[in-house]
């Protein structure tokens, strides 16, 4: 009896051990047979067309000698998923749902004994876990409605624009007007930016594109909004008067390349308020070489001060941004009356006295062209006449028309008000001897 009991116990132990061993083997087989989870799912490309292909890639999964397939699904809300089919390679091309700029994708790997075995046939397929969900971004079809300038300096331009719904940021492309091959770009996460390191007094084209980004990829909108803007010129230099007539004065300057918008102010030297209430305050477009004014407030025999500055108008606004004022120049218009007549072997010139004049400069030419006049003498303020006997160190020529201008000069500090050679209301006389 004891022997039989011993054998029975041994058999039970052997059966239990065998059953446990079989379960362990089966468990190990299931673990090894489970297909690995897809990793590194990411968006890598998007075509530059309407309704473009969006490329999704992931790391390949290995499963020994068995063939690996991949099932891709997409969703608009991460709740309801749409089957996008099976793939042999770790890449797929898909389209965004209609009207959506953001949607989601996931991938799982599975093995099958033959090509036409579907993943849903769990008796034939070994299915891995779904990958982490990927946020997929498509191009945003909208563009900003308007770009507005907020600031301009000699080396920078600042802008803001209406935000685009769904945009994660913006790409700003800029280049000198007409030179798109020199374009540069920057990105910003807000609907504003400042472009730096620009050339002063330069005209630039500005283009804003909406961006849609995930952690690895950025989709750039095919549409954009464009504007043009000019950096601020530096201070105008070499500002001078070229002609000064009653009711008319012309000016020239340097230091400006492309700006054509300027503000000119003229005031009387005798005005204690100076430029607080100028008699001429013109803001308009001029040639970058100079301008003129035909204000009736410019009278004969009077001294005036003038200054000029350039300005730019901020893009999309009427707001003006000004450069510094030029150096102030002071000039005098011709005396109210100038006469010239032949007298003996010379020409006698007379003029009316100008209040505030410290001297008078006499200019002569044989042509009415204002650029040909030559200063022949300077006389003291107490004198109101001068006899011209020589021109350019030679006696006057017979049967020649001479043009004569008298420019009054005043003192500003220790300097004469203007050292510029300019012509003011010339008179003429025919010399016949």
Residue pairs with C-beta under 8 A, 6 or more apart in sequence:
33 126
34 126
34 128
35 61
35 63
35 68
35 109
35 110
35 111
35 126
35 127
35 128
36 61
36 62
36 63
36 109
36 128
37 61
37 108
37 109
37 128
37 129
37 130
37 131
38 58
38 59
38 61
38 70
38 90
38 107
38 108
38 109
38 128
38 130
38 131
39 58
39 59
39 131
39 132
40 57
40 58
40 59
41 56
41 57
41 58
41 105
41 106
41 107
41 131
41 132
41 134
42 56
42 57
42 58
42 134
42 216
42 217
43 54
43 55
43 56
43 134
43 136
43 137
43 214
43 216
43 217
44 55
44 56
44 57
44 216
44 217
45 54
45 55
46 52
46 53
46 54
46 55
46 138
46 139
46 217
46 219
47 53
47 54
48 222
50 222
51 95
51 96
52 95
52 138
52 139
53 93
53 94
53 95
54 93
54 94
54 95
54 96
54 136
54 138
55 91
55 92
55 93
56 72
56 91
56 92
56 93
56 94
56 105
56 107
56 134
56 136
57 90
57 91
58 70
58 90
58 91
58 107
58 131
59 90
60 68
60 89
60 90
61 68
61 70
61 90
61 109
61 128
62 68
63 109
63 111
63 126
66 111
66 126
67 111
67 112
67 115
68 109
68 110
68 111
69 86
69 87
69 88
69 109
69 110
69 111
69 112
69 119
70 86
70 87
70 88
70 89
70 90
70 92
70 107
70 108
70 109
70 110
71 83
71 85
71 86
71 87
71 107
71 108
71 110
71 119
72 83
72 84
72 85
72 86
72 87
72 92
72 94
72 105
72 106
72 107
73 81
73 82
73 83
73 84
73 105
73 106
73 107
73 130
74 81
74 82
74 84
74 94
74 97
74 103
74 104
74 105
74 136
75 81
75 82
75 103
75 104
75 105
75 106
76 97
76 100
76 103
76 104
77 104
78 104
78 133
81 106
84 92
84 94
84 105
85 92
86 118
86 119
92 107
94 105
94 136
96 103
96 136
96 138
97 103
100 138
101 137
101 138
101 139
101 140
101 141
101 166
101 212
101 219
102 135
102 136
102 137
102 138
102 166
102 212
103 136
103 138
104 133
104 134
104 135
104 136
105 133
105 134
105 136
106 130
106 131
106 132
106 133
106 134
107 130
107 131
108 119
108 127
108 128
108 129
108 130
108 131
109 128
110 119
110 125
110 126
110 127
110 128
111 125
111 126
112 118
112 119
112 121
112 124
112 125
113 124
117 124
117 125
118 125
119 125
119 127
134 214
135 214
135 215
136 214
137 168
137 212
137 213
137 214
137 217
137 218
137 219
138 212
138 219
139 212
139 219
139 220
139 221
139 222
140 164
140 165
140 166
140 167
140 210
140 211
140 212
140 219
140 221
141 221
141 222
141 223
142 164
142 165
142 166
142 210
142 221
142 223
143 164
143 208
143 209
143 210
143 221
143 223
143 224
143 225
144 161
144 162
144 163
144 164
144 170
144 191
144 208
144 210
144 225
145 161
145 162
145 225
146 161
146 162
146 225
146 316
147 159
147 160
147 161
147 206
147 208
147 225
147 226
147 227
147 315
147 316
148 159
148 160
148 161
148 314
148 315
148 316
148 317
149 157
149 158
149 159
149 227
149 229
149 314
149 315
149 316
149 317
149 319
150 158
150 159
150 160
150 192
150 314
151 157
151 158
151 194
151 314
151 321
152 158
152 229
152 230
152 231
152 232
152 312
152 314
152 321
153 231
153 232
154 200
154 201
154 231
154 232
154 233
154 234
154 323
155 196
155 197
155 198
155 199
155 200
155 231
156 194
156 195
156 196
156 197
156 198
156 231
157 194
157 195
157 198
157 204
157 206
157 229
157 231
158 192
158 193
158 194
158 195
159 172
159 192
159 193
159 194
159 195
159 206
159 208
159 227
159 229
159 315
160 191
160 192
161 170
161 191
161 192
161 208
161 225
162 191
163 191
164 170
164 191
164 210
164 221
166 210
166 212
167 210
167 211
167 212
168 189
168 211
168 212
168 213
168 218
169 187
169 188
169 189
169 190
169 211
169 213
169 218
170 187
170 188
170 190
170 191
170 193
170 208
170 209
170 210
170 211
171 185
171 186
171 187
171 208
171 209
171 211
171 220
172 185
172 186
172 187
172 188
172 193
172 195
172 206
172 207
172 208
172 209
173 183
173 184
173 185
173 206
173 207
173 209
173 224
174 183
174 184
174 185
174 195
174 204
174 205
174 206
174 207
175 181
175 182
175 183
175 184
175 204
175 205
176 182
176 199
176 202
176 203
176 204
176 205
177 203
177 204
177 205
177 228
180 205
186 193
186 195
187 211
195 204
195 206
198 204
198 231
199 231
200 231
200 232
200 233
200 234
201 230
201 231
201 232
201 233
201 234
201 256
201 257
201 258
201 259
201 310
202 230
202 231
202 257
202 258
203 228
203 229
203 230
203 258
204 228
204 229
204 230
204 231
205 226
205 227
205 228
206 226
206 227
206 228
206 229
206 315
207 224
207 225
207 226
208 224
208 225
208 226
209 220
209 221
209 223
209 224
210 220
210 221
211 218
211 219
211 220
211 221
212 218
212 219
212 221
213 219
227 315
227 316
228 315
229 312
229 314
229 315
230 258
230 259
230 312
231 312
232 310
232 311
232 312
232 321
232 322
232 323
233 255
233 256
233 257
233 259
233 310
233 323
234 255
234 323
234 324
235 255
235 309
235 323
235 324
235 325
235 326
236 253
236 254
236 255
236 256
236 262
236 308
236 309
236 310
236 323
236 326
237 253
237 254
237 255
237 326
237 327
238 252
238 253
238 254
238 255
239 251
239 252
239 253
239 306
239 307
239 308
239 326
239 327
239 329
240 251
240 252
240 253
240 329
240 418
240 420
240 422
241 249
241 250
241 251
241 306
241 329
241 331
241 418
241 420
241 422
242 250
242 251
242 252
242 290
242 370
242 420
242 422
242 423
243 249
243 250
243 292
243 370
243 422
243 423
243 424
244 250
244 298
244 304
244 331
244 332
244 333
244 334
244 407
244 422
244 424
244 425
245 298
245 333
245 334
245 424
245 425
246 298
246 299
246 300
246 333
246 334
246 336
246 425
247 294
247 295
247 296
247 298
247 299
248 292
248 293
248 294
248 298
249 266
249 292
249 293
249 295
249 298
249 304
249 306
249 331
249 333
250 290
250 291
250 292
251 264
251 290
251 291
251 292
251 306
251 308
252 289
252 290
253 289
253 290
253 308
253 326
256 288
256 310
257 288
258 288
259 288
259 310
259 311
259 312
260 285
260 286
260 287
260 288
261 283
261 284
261 285
261 286
261 310
261 311
261 312
261 313
261 320
262 283
262 284
262 285
262 286
262 291
262 308
262 309
262 310
262 311
263 281
263 282
263 283
263 308
263 309
263 310
263 311
263 322
264 280
264 281
264 282
264 283
264 286
264 291
264 293
264 306
264 307
264 308
265 275
265 278
265 280
265 281
265 282
265 306
265 307
265 308
266 278
266 279
266 280
266 293
266 295
266 298
266 304
266 305
266 306
267 273
267 274
267 275
267 277
267 278
267 279
267 280
267 304
267 305
267 306
268 279
268 302
268 303
268 304
268 305
269 303
269 304
269 305
269 330
269 356
269 410
269 412
269 417
270 303
270 356
271 277
274 305
275 305
275 307
279 295
279 297
279 298
279 304
280 293
280 295
280 297
280 298
280 306
282 293
283 311
283 320
291 308
298 304
298 333
299 333
300 333
300 334
300 335
300 336
300 425
301 332
301 333
301 334
301 335
301 336
301 352
301 353
301 354
301 355
301 408
302 332
302 333
302 354
303 330
303 331
303 332
303 354
303 356
303 357
303 408
303 410
303 417
304 330
304 331
304 332
304 333
305 328
305 329
305 330
306 328
306 329
306 330
306 331
307 325
307 326
307 327
307 328
307 329
308 325
308 326
309 322
309 323
309 324
309 325
309 326
310 322
310 323
311 320
311 321
311 322
311 323
312 320
312 321
313 319
313 320
313 321
314 320
314 321
329 417
329 418
329 420
330 410
330 412
330 417
330 418
331 417
331 418
331 420
331 422
332 354
332 357
332 407
332 408
332 409
332 410
332 417
332 418
332 424
333 408
333 424
333 425
334 351
334 405
334 406
334 407
334 408
334 424
334 425
335 351
335 352
335 353
335 354
335 384
335 406
335 408
336 352
337 350
337 351
337 352
338 349
338 350
338 351
338 352
338 404
338 405
338 406
338 425
338 427
339 349
339 350
339 351
339 427
340 347
340 348
340 349
340 350
340 402
340 404
340 427
340 428
340 429
341 347
341 348
341 429
342 348
342 429
342 430
342 431
342 432
342 433
343 387
345 389
345 395
345 396
345 433
346 387
346 388
346 389
346 396
347 387
347 388
347 396
347 402
347 404
347 429
347 431
348 385
348 386
348 387
348 388
349 362
349 385
349 386
349 387
349 388
349 404
349 406
350 384
350 385
351 360
351 384
351 385
351 406
352 384
353 384
354 360
354 408
356 408
356 410
357 381
357 408
357 409
357 410
358 381
358 409
358 410
358 411
358 416
359 378
359 379
359 380
359 381
359 408
359 409
359 416
360 378
360 379
360 381
360 383
360 384
360 386
360 406
360 407
360 408
360 409
361 375
361 377
361 378
361 406
361 407
361 409
362 375
362 376
362 377
362 378
362 379
362 386
362 388
362 404
362 405
362 406
363 373
363 374
363 375
363 376
363 404
363 405
363 406
363 407
363 421
363 423
363 426
364 373
364 374
364 376
364 388
364 391
364 402
364 403
364 404
364 405
365 372
365 373
365 374
365 402
365 403
365 426
366 372
366 391
366 397
366 400
366 401
366 402
366 403
367 403
368 403
368 426
368 428
370 422
370 423
370 426
373 403
373 405
373 421
373 423
373 426
374 391
374 392
375 421
376 388
376 390
376 391
377 386
378 409
379 386
388 396
388 402
388 404
389 395
389 396
390 396
391 397
391 402
396 402
396 431
396 433
397 431
398 431
398 432
398 433
399 430
399 431
399 432
400 430
400 431
401 428
401 429
401 430
401 431
402 428
402 429
402 430
402 431
403 426
403 427
403 428
404 426
404 427
404 428
404 429
405 423
405 424
405 425
405 426
405 427
406 424
407 418
407 422
407 423
407 424
409 416
409 417
409 418
410 416
410 417
411 417
